[in-house]
Amino acid sequence: MKRLLVLLICLCLLCIPAQAEEYEKLIALTFDDGPSGRFTRALLEGLEERDAKATFFLCGYRMEQDPALTKRIFSEGHEIGLHGYSHKCMKTMCQADIHRELQKVASLLPDGCQAVFLRSPGGLCSNDVRAAARSMNLSILSWSVDPKDWATNNADAVEKEVIDHVRDGDVILLHDMSDSSVKAALLIIDELQEEGFRFVTVSELAKAKGITPEAGKEYHCF
Ligand SMILES: [Zn+2]
């Protein structure tokens, strides 16, 4: 009996490192308000060099200005989510107006691209936003780490804010709208890849965590 117990303990100890090796820390970087003719290409190049995927919450009026850039984001394996057409606050709109905004931006997606997530401008939600999202089979995505990159041009400070707070399964909010935000994103990737994190799209993150996003439901992290 005692020998059997020792054998069982040894077997358990052998299993622990194997499970630890299989466990992978995942992060979803999200970029709002683009695409930007000035900054998004540099970001895409940095992401490709690092074999990192991200999710872009695009504005329709900007997609119209540079359709080739939107196509490139999609063709390079990144996810595209909806951020409205005009970037006007959806919280104060009626459901019909929100629906029109979403249909207009969805019509600009590249062939074969189907948006899964909506992030309303400012992340501000209402029952009408949730109902409009549900009617278009969209889930709503907020975030779990916000380094407020739009309020500074200090890439190191943005990086530090993320590194200090990030955990497996987090959704990080950034904007591909300035040099410092792009620089911060690439610094974050370099640092966290060294710590064993992998950068995936939001849909990939949800799937890896065994979550199927439901239409009209709000998510912050996975
Ligand atoms: Zn925005």
Boltz pocket constraint, residues with backbone or C-beta under 6 A from the ligand:
constraints:
  - pocket:
      binder: B
      contacts: [[A, 32], [A, 33], [A, 83], [A, 87], [A, 120], [A, 121], [A, 122]]
      max_distance: 6.0
